[in-house]
């Protein structure tokens, strides 16, 4: 929200009259500290900004929402989707909005456990799905995502990391299924689909899997991603196909939910008219 305020100031949409005399310019550390103080105390412009980028933009008006960098009203972290397509796809399809912790794509960001070209579109639906399912499994197990990065770096193999987690869960619970790494993947996929079904119940559709217009239409200005835009529709089509969801709506199909053992979830969505039998 501080970045949004600075951009709005530099674009002339807010002035020092509204900021209480603060010149909100990029790179001014002292001003940043004072702005954070105002937000924390809801003082002056801070009272508006404390509600987050989207509400602040609409409160300010003047089409300030163009500068709210978010997905599902959660602000985007400091990884530009135009320069890391799978990472950006996870922002768009995250069940909680633009969080890097839902699908932090180490393949694109760290080239780990193997290097993937962050600028290509091909294959990013499957890659995003795998990272999201893996993350969901870790969170269900109470595992630290950063510890997983260390494990993956050590093993150089995601499957070995999942096997290790399964062994630990089996030791803690005695549940036989945890011995099979494929079951850990299944747990993650089930979690992600249940979360998606929750959102569908609350009227979320493909249109909510969205990134700001800037990411889709304004080319990235610097190398090595210079000229890149985020190809949202193409990436969503690929992602929904890999998920086994309806490509037009982004809603999990009954077939997919039943394959995951989530028939009762499909029944509830059908009663609400969200999916067909």
Secondary structure by P-SEA (a helix, b strand, c coil): caaaaaaaaaacccccccccccccccccaaaaaaaaaaaaacccccccccccaaaaaaaaccccccccccccccccccccccccaaaaaaaaacccccccccccccccccccccccccccccaaaaaaaaaaaaaaaaaaacccaaaaaaaaaaaccaaaaaaaaaaaaaaaccccccccaaaaaaaaaaaaaaaaaaaaaacccccccccccccccccccccccccbbbaaaaaaaaaaaaaccccccccccaaaaaaacaaaaaaaaaaaccccc
